[in-house]
Amino acid sequence: MSNQQEKDTFAKITELATERFNLYRLAASQHLTPIQLQRLHEIDNLLPAMWDQHRRDVASKQWGRRDNAAPRDRRDDRDMP
């Protein structure tokens, strides 16, 4: 994952969050149209996946890809002899 892709993902998150904020602000003073309400639901469905992608991008950059890593032994320390 390149730094530019990470920035693009975060820029899209920011854009969607701003659009959602503006729709909520509009909803405080008037009823949203069906199209506006549909868009609000679309944004609410997109943002969690976008944040997940961003977190994965940051973790991949910080910790590297673990595709080739050996599986970790998940035994509890109490199980050790």
C-alpha positions as CSV (number, residue, x, y, z in Angstrom):
1,M,0.0,0.0,0.0
2,S,1.5,3.3,-1.0
3,N,1.4,6.4,1.0
4,Q,-0.6,8.1,-1.7
5,Q,-3.3,5.4,-1.6
6,E,-3.4,5.8,2.2
7,K,-3.9,9.5,1.8
8,D,-6.5,9.0,-0.9
9,T,-8.5,6.7,1.4
10,F,-8.3,9.1,4.2
11,A,-9.3,12.0,1.9
12,K,-12.4,10.0,0.8
13,I,-13.3,9.3,4.4
14,T,-13.0,13.0,5.2
15,E,-15.1,13.9,2.2
16,L,-17.9,11.5,3.1
17,A,-17.8,12.5,6.8
18,T,-18.2,16.2,5.7
19,E,-21.1,15.3,3.4
20,R,-22.7,13.3,6.2
21,F,-22.3,16.2,8.6
22,N,-23.9,18.6,6.1
23,L,-26.8,16.3,5.6
24,Y,-27.3,16.1,9.4
25,R,-27.1,19.8,9.7
26,L,-29.7,20.2,7.0
27,A,-31.9,17.6,8.7
28,A,-31.9,19.7,11.8
29,S,-33.7,22.6,10.0
30,Q,-35.9,20.7,7.5
31,H,-37.0,17.2,6.4
32,L,-34.5,15.5,4.1
33,T,-35.7,14.5,0.6
34,P,-35.8,10.8,-0.1
35,I,-32.7,11.2,-2.3
36,Q,-30.9,13.0,0.6
37,L,-32.0,10.3,3.1
38,Q,-30.8,7.6,0.7
39,R,-27.4,9.3,0.4
40,L,-27.1,9.5,4.1
41,H,-27.7,5.8,4.4
42,E,-25.2,5.1,1.7
43,I,-22.6,7.2,3.5
44,D,-23.3,5.4,6.8
45,N,-22.8,2.1,5.1
46,L,-19.6,3.2,3.3
47,L,-17.7,4.8,6.2
48,P,-17.1,1.7,8.4
49,A,-15.6,-0.2,5.4
50,M,-13.5,2.9,4.5
51,W,-12.2,3.2,8.1
52,D,-11.4,-0.5,8.1
53,Q,-9.4,-0.2,4.9
54,H,-7.5,2.8,6.3
55,R,-6.7,0.9,9.5
56,R,-5.4,-2.0,7.5
57,D,-3.3,0.3,5.3
58,V,-1.7,2.0,8.3
59,A,-1.0,-1.3,10.0
60,S,0.4,-2.8,6.8
61,K,2.7,0.2,6.5
62,Q,3.8,0.2,10.1
63,W,4.1,-3.6,10.6
64,G,4.6,-4.8,7.1
65,R,2.7,-7.6,5.4
66,R,2.5,-10.8,7.4
67,D,1.7,-13.1,4.5
68,N,5.0,-14.9,4.9
69,A,5.1,-14.9,8.7
70,A,5.1,-18.2,10.5
71,P,1.9,-19.0,12.4
72,R,2.1,-17.9,16.0
73,D,1.7,-20.4,18.8
74,R,-1.4,-19.2,20.6
75,R,-1.0,-21.4,23.7
76,D,-1.4,-19.7,27.0
77,D,1.7,-19.3,29.1
78,R,0.1,-21.6,31.7
79,D,0.2,-24.4,29.2
80,M,4.0,-24.1,28.9
81,P,6.0,-26.8,30.8
